[in-house]
Amino acid sequence: MAAALLANLLYSTGFVLEKRALTAMPSVSVRQPARLLRQVISSPLWIGGSLALAAGFGAQLVVYRTLPIAAAQGIFVSGLVLLLLLSAVLLGERTSGRERYAVGAILLALLMVVLSLKEGTDTVGEDAPAPLVLTVCLPSLALGLWLYASAERRTRSRHRQPTTGVEYGVAVGLLYGVSSLAIKGVSSHLTSDGIGGALVDLLRSPYPYLLLCTGVFGLIMSQAALQRCRASLIVPVCTTVTSLFTAVLGTLAFGEALPDDPVRLALRVSGTALAVAVLLVMPKHDPPPPAPATEPGPAPKELLP
């Protein structure tokens, strides 16, 4: 639990620092990945955010070795509250009433998932068959890349409405969902006896290669999305998709059985369905900015007789 809360703090801090650094940079594009990387690594603030995210990754490894996947995701998503507070204080972002209700519903949904857990009855999966992992992950990677490319095409449209970032969040969330499953797999291989044997066993699995792929694409895609959209919306959407993907598909892939008790089963299924429903009804576009107030012109001069 302590490691999960620490991961929440590190991830929220990392995303906010990266967003603040990106706001001060010229426009970045996924079409110019080398230029994007040169820009971000030249920013000390961005590097600080990346180090926080990397430390959060280390804390996540500890969590997956001790908690079931569904429980871990429920705790991770509770970090959205901290993210919203930091984005309001450090970035000056404000969420609409509809978005605040949506985030509240997401937190309620994942609280239901957490309440469906019972200590001593939920098993922690150790490993998953490689063909099953690839069957789950490769189509998800392809779908995430396709969704991101579609969002980019709409962004370049001349008459587009301002986007909230929901599509970007879903696309990046799918990539991070695959990454989360890979982290779970890496954590299971680190329990082997002997560093050498664990390393050889890990390299024979698909997990380090999935991490490399999602790390490269996720870095480039998330930075461009963060620069264009509000962190207070894109990160909650991304986190929700990642958590649902990991909790549902990870539970099945790693053989972590669903609850036998009907009440706990209903809580878990209902919580998952509520989170998906919230994503589907979230606004896809920001409202247009208010028109600038026009200053009254000088009063007309009286005509001389």
Secondary structure as the mmCIF struct_conf table of DSSP 4:
data_model
#
loop_
_struct_conf.conf_type_id
_struct_conf.id
_struct_conf.beg_label_comp_id
_struct_conf.beg_label_asym_id
_struct_conf.beg_label_seq_id
_struct_conf.end_label_comp_id
_struct_conf.end_label_asym_id
_struct_conf.end_label_seq_id
HELX_RH_AL_P HELX_RH_AL_P1 ALA A 2 THR A 23
TURN_TY1_P TURN_TY1_P1 ALA A 24 ALA A 24
BEND BEND1 MET A 25 MET A 25
HELX_LH_PP_P HELX_LH_PP_P1 PRO A 26 SER A 27
TURN_TY1_P TURN_TY1_P2 VAL A 30 ARG A 31
HELX_RH_AL_P HELX_RH_AL_P2 PRO A 33 ILE A 41
TURN_TY1_P TURN_TY1_P3 SER A 42 SER A 42
HELX_RH_AL_P HELX_RH_AL_P3 PRO A 44 THR A 66
BEND BEND2 LEU A 67 LEU A 67
HELX_RH_AL_P HELX_RH_AL_P4 ILE A 69 VAL A 77
TURN_TY1_P TURN_TY1_P4 SER A 78 GLY A 79
HELX_RH_AL_P HELX_RH_AL_P5 LEU A 80 LEU A 91
HELX_RH_AL_P HELX_RH_AL_P6 GLY A 97 LEU A 115
TURN_TY1_P TURN_TY1_P5 SER A 116 SER A 116
TURN_TY1_P TURN_TY1_P6 GLU A 119 THR A 121
BEND BEND3 ASP A 122 ASP A 122
HELX_RH_AL_P HELX_RH_AL_P7 ALA A 130 THR A 155
TURN_TY1_P TURN_TY1_P7 ARG A 156 ARG A 156
TURN_TY1_P TURN_TY1_P8 ARG A 158 HIS A 159
HELX_LH_PP_P HELX_LH_PP_P2 ARG A 160 PRO A 162
STRN STRN1 THR A 163 THR A 163
BEND BEND4 GLY A 165 GLY A 165
HELX_RH_AL_P HELX_RH_AL_P8 VAL A 166 HIS A 189
TURN_TY1_P TURN_TY1_P9 LEU A 190 THR A 191
BEND BEND5 SER A 192 GLY A 194
HELX_RH_AL_P HELX_RH_AL_P9 ILE A 195 LEU A 203
TURN_TY1_P TURN_TY1_P10 ARG A 204 ARG A 204
BEND BEND6 SER A 205 PRO A 206
HELX_RH_AL_P HELX_RH_AL_P10 TYR A 207 ARG A 228
BEND BEND7 CYS A 229 CYS A 229
HELX_RH_AL_P HELX_RH_AL_P11 ALA A 231 PHE A 245
HELX_RH_PI_P HELX_RH_PI_P1 THR A 246 GLY A 250
HELX_RH_AL_P HELX_RH_AL_P12 THR A 251 ALA A 253
TURN_TY1_P TURN_TY1_P11 PHE A 254 GLY A 255
HELX_LH_PP_P HELX_LH_PP_P3 ALA A 257 PRO A 259
BEND BEND8 ASP A 260 ASP A 261
HELX_RH_AL_P HELX_RH_AL_P13 PRO A 262 VAL A 281
BEND BEND9 MET A 282 MET A 282
BEND BEND10 LYS A 284 LYS A 284
STRN STRN2 HIS A 285 HIS A 285
HELX_LH_PP_P HELX_LH_PP_P4 ASP A 286 LEU A 304
#
